[in-house]
Amino acid sequence: MLLTTRSALFLDFDGTLAELAPRPDAVVVTRELLDLLERLREQLDGALALVTGRAQADIEPLIAPLHLPAAFEHGAVRRSASGITTRAHSPELGPALAVAQALAARHSGLLVEHKLTALALHFRAAPHLEAECTAAMSAAIRHDPGLQLLRGKAVVEVKSASVGKGLAIAAFMAEPPFAGRLPLFVGDDVTDEPGFETVQRLGGAGIKVGSGDTCALHRIAHPQALQRWLSDTAETLLATS
């Protein structure tokens, strides 16, 4: 069985636990999913964490009343299992933000998401603008080695080059209750590849949700299939505990 009571479970959010939506604020989280996450957290003795590119202020209302360990903004903001929150240095995003806002002002289908330490330019409602968005944001950070461009599903994001999901997972794995367990990370996007690489380097496994090239050792079709698998696993863990 891939997930056991000695696993450490790391979960991406959008496109993994929850279906992608036209806008980030339109994502729906069911009561059943929250109950499932709480059940799994108990069965794993707390070794369950979210690892997402989303901002903390966006995610926490969606999963309330759950208060999970989590890495937000690709790990730039991280809350440990003990409740301690650390935040990486915020990079200078002014020039990139100005470019993103100028593009959004010209094209009604674009959405700028300004986070604490990063910014994202969403083009899900205007997929024909992908090349223009990518080129403009790439040019905006070309001369700043401290910034990194991430290309995700209908989004291009600018973040600090010194943070990432793989680094966030490694930090969790050095702390209780994750330390000494085999890590499992589930994600759906190219931005999750560093996380897959990290858990597999530590002897664990990655699970890719959906299609696309990946280094993950396993794959599952879509978020609903993932929820069914997690629910079945929770029942199995209960029966064997």
C-alpha positions as CSV (number, residue, x, y, z in Angstrom):
1,M,0.0,0.0,0.0
2,L,1.4,3.4,-1.0
3,L,0.1,5.3,1.9
4,T,0.6,3.8,5.4
5,T,0.4,5.1,9.0
6,R,4.2,5.7,8.7
7,S,3.8,8.1,5.7
8,A,4.1,11.8,5.6
9,L,1.4,13.2,3.2
10,F,1.9,16.4,1.3
11,L,-0.9,17.7,-0.9
12,D,-1.1,20.5,-3.5
13,F,-4.5,22.3,-3.5
14,D,-5.7,23.6,-6.9
15,G,-6.1,20.9,-9.5
16,T,-5.2,18.3,-6.9
17,L,-7.6,18.4,-3.9
18,A,-10.0,20.8,-5.6
19,E,-11.0,21.2,-9.2
20,L,-9.6,24.1,-11.1
21,A,-12.0,27.0,-11.5
22,P,-12.2,29.9,-13.9
23,R,-10.9,32.2,-11.1
24,P,-9.0,31.3,-8.0
25,D,-11.8,32.7,-5.8
26,A,-14.3,30.4,-7.4
27,V,-12.8,27.1,-6.1
28,V,-15.3,24.9,-4.2
29,V,-14.3,22.8,-1.2
30,T,-16.8,20.3,0.1
31,R,-17.5,19.4,3.7
32,E,-16.7,15.8,2.7
33,L,-13.2,16.7,1.6
34,L,-12.6,18.6,4.9
35,D,-13.8,15.7,6.9
36,L,-11.5,13.4,4.9
37,L,-8.5,15.5,5.5
38,E,-9.2,15.7,9.2
39,R,-9.5,11.9,9.3
40,L,-6.2,11.4,7.5
41,R,-4.4,13.8,9.7
42,E,-5.5,11.9,12.8
43,Q,-4.5,8.5,11.2
44,L,-1.1,10.0,10.3
45,D,-0.5,11.4,13.7
46,G,-0.5,14.9,12.3
47,A,1.9,14.2,9.4
48,L,-0.2,15.8,6.7
49,A,0.5,19.3,5.2
50,L,-0.7,21.4,2.3
51,V,2.0,22.6,-0.2
52,T,0.5,25.2,-2.5
53,G,1.3,28.3,-4.5
54,R,-1.7,30.0,-3.1
55,A,-1.6,32.7,-0.5
56,Q,-2.4,31.8,3.1
57,A,-5.2,34.4,3.2
58,D,-6.9,32.6,0.2
59,I,-6.6,29.1,1.4
60,E,-7.5,29.3,5.1
61,P,-11.1,30.4,4.5
62,L,-11.6,27.5,2.1
63,I,-10.4,24.9,4.6
64,A,-11.8,26.4,7.8
65,P,-12.1,25.1,10.5
66,L,-9.1,22.9,9.7
67,H,-5.8,24.4,10.8
68,L,-3.2,22.3,8.9
69,P,0.5,22.6,8.6
70,A,1.0,24.3,5.3
71,A,3.5,25.8,2.9
72,F,1.9,28.8,1.0
73,E,3.3,30.7,-1.9
74,H,5.5,27.8,-2.9
75,G,7.0,27.7,0.5
76,A,7.7,31.4,1.0
77,V,5.2,31.3,3.9
78,R,5.3,28.1,6.0
79,R,3.4,27.1,9.1
80,S,4.9,24.1,11.0
81,A,2.9,21.4,12.8
82,S,3.7,23.3,16.0
83,G,2.0,26.4,14.6
84,I,5.1,28.5,14.0
85,T,4.9,30.5,10.8
86,T,8.0,31.6,9.0
87,R,8.1,33.9,6.0
88,A,10.9,34.3,3.5
89,H,12.2,37.7,2.5
90,S,9.8,39.4,0.1
91,P,11.5,40.2,-3.3
92,E,11.1,43.4,-5.2
93,L,8.1,42.8,-7.4
94,G,7.3,46.4,-8.4
95,P,8.5,46.2,-12.0
96,A,6.9,42.8,-12.7
97,L,3.7,43.9,-11.0
98,A,3.5,47.0,-13.2
99,V,3.9,44.9,-16.3
100,A,1.2,42.5,-15.2
101,Q,-1.2,45.3,-14.3
102,A,-0.6,47.0,-17.6
103,L,-1.4,43.8,-19.5
104,A,-4.6,43.2,-17.4
105,A,-5.7,46.8,-18.1
106,R,-5.5,46.1,-21.8
107,H,-7.1,42.7,-21.8
108,S,-10.3,42.0,-19.8
109,G,-9.6,38.3,-19.6
110,L,-6.5,38.6,-17.4
111,L,-6.4,38.5,-13.7
112,V,-3.5,39.7,-11.5
113,E,-3.0,38.0,-8.1
114,H,-0.6,39.9,-5.9
115,K,0.5,37.8,-2.9
116,L,2.8,38.6,0.0
117,T,6.0,37.3,-1.7
118,A,4.9,36.6,-5.3
119,L,2.5,37.6,-8.1
120,A,0.5,35.6,-10.6
121,L,-0.9,36.5,-13.9
122,H,-3.9,34.3,-14.7
123,F,-5.1,33.9,-18.3
124,R,-7.6,31.0,-18.0
125,A,-10.3,33.3,-19.4
126,A,-8.0,34.3,-22.3
127,P,-5.9,31.3,-23.2
128,H,-4.9,33.0,-26.5
129,L,-2.8,35.4,-24.5
130,E,-0.5,32.8,-23.0
131,A,2.5,33.6,-25.2
132,E,2.1,37.4,-24.7
133,C,1.8,37.0,-20.9
134,T,4.8,34.7,-20.7
135,A,7.0,36.8,-22.8
136,A,6.1,40.0,-21.0
137,M,6.6,38.6,-17.5
138,S,9.9,36.9,-18.6
139,A,11.2,40.2,-19.9
140,A,10.1,42.0,-16.7
141,I,12.4,39.9,-14.5
142,R,15.2,39.2,-17.0
143,H,17.8,41.3,-15.1
144,D,16.8,40.2,-11.6
145,P,18.5,36.8,-10.7
146,G,16.6,36.8,-7.4
147,L,13.3,36.2,-9.2
148,Q,12.0,33.1,-11.0
149,L,9.3,32.7,-13.6
150,L,6.9,29.7,-13.1
151,R,4.6,28.6,-15.8
152,G,1.6,26.7,-14.5
153,K,-1.9,25.8,-15.8
154,A,-3.2,29.0,-17.4
155,V,-1.0,31.1,-15.1
156,V,2.5,32.6,-15.2
157,E,3.9,33.5,-11.8
158,V,6.9,35.5,-10.5
159,K,8.4,34.4,-7.2
160,S,11.7,34.4,-5.3
161,A,14.2,32.0,-6.8
162,S,15.2,31.0,-3.3
163,V,11.9,29.2,-2.4
164,G,10.1,26.2,-3.8
165,K,7.8,23.3,-3.0
166,G,10.7,20.9,-2.8
167,L,12.5,23.0,-0.3
168,A,9.3,23.4,1.8
169,I,8.8,19.7,1.9
170,A,12.4,19.1,2.9
171,A,11.9,21.6,5.8
172,F,8.8,19.8,7.0
173,M,10.7,16.4,6.8
174,A,13.3,17.7,9.2
175,E,10.6,18.4,11.9
176,P,8.2,16.4,13.9
177,P,5.8,14.7,13.2
178,F,7.1,14.3,9.6
179,A,10.7,13.4,10.4
180,G,11.5,9.7,10.0
181,R,8.5,9.0,7.8
182,L,8.3,8.2,4.1
183,P,7.0,11.2,2.2
184,L,4.3,11.2,-0.4
185,F,3.5,14.3,-2.4
186,V,0.5,14.7,-4.7
187,G,0.3,17.5,-7.3
188,D,-0.9,18.3,-10.7
189,D,1.2,20.9,-12.3
190,V,4.8,21.6,-13.5
191,T,5.3,23.7,-10.4
192,D,4.9,20.5,-8.4
193,E,7.9,18.7,-10.1
194,P,10.4,19.9,-7.5
195,G,8.2,18.4,-4.8
196,F,8.1,15.1,-6.6
197,E,11.9,15.1,-7.0
198,T,12.4,15.9,-3.3
199,V,10.1,13.1,-1.9
200,Q,11.5,10.6,-4.2
201,R,15.1,11.5,-3.3
202,L,14.1,10.9,0.3
203,G,12.8,7.4,-0.5
204,G,9.1,8.3,-0.9
205,A,6.9,8.8,-4.0
206,G,5.2,11.5,-6.1
207,I,1.7,11.2,-7.5
208,K,0.8,13.3,-10.5
209,V,-2.8,14.2,-10.9
210,G,-3.9,14.3,-14.6
211,S,-1.9,14.3,-17.8
212,G,1.5,15.7,-18.7
213,D,5.1,14.8,-18.5
214,T,6.3,14.2,-14.9
215,C,9.1,12.6,-12.8
216,A,6.4,11.3,-10.4
217,L,6.4,7.6,-9.9
218,H,2.6,7.3,-9.9
219,R,-0.3,9.0,-11.6
220,I,-4.0,9.4,-10.9
221,A,-6.6,10.7,-13.3
222,H,-8.3,13.7,-11.6
223,P,-9.1,15.3,-8.2
224,Q,-12.3,13.2,-7.8
225,A,-10.3,10.0,-8.3
226,L,-7.7,11.2,-5.8
227,Q,-10.4,11.9,-3.2
228,R,-11.8,8.4,-3.8
229,W,-8.4,6.9,-3.3
230,L,-7.7,8.9,-0.2
231,S,-11.1,7.9,1.2
232,D,-10.5,4.2,0.5
233,T,-7.1,4.5,2.1
234,A,-8.5,6.2,5.2
235,E,-10.9,3.3,5.6
236,T,-8.1,0.8,5.2
237,L,-5.9,2.6,7.7
238,L,-8.8,2.6,10.2
239,A,-9.3,-1.1,9.7
240,T,-5.7,-1.9,10.3
241,S,-5.0,0.5,13.2
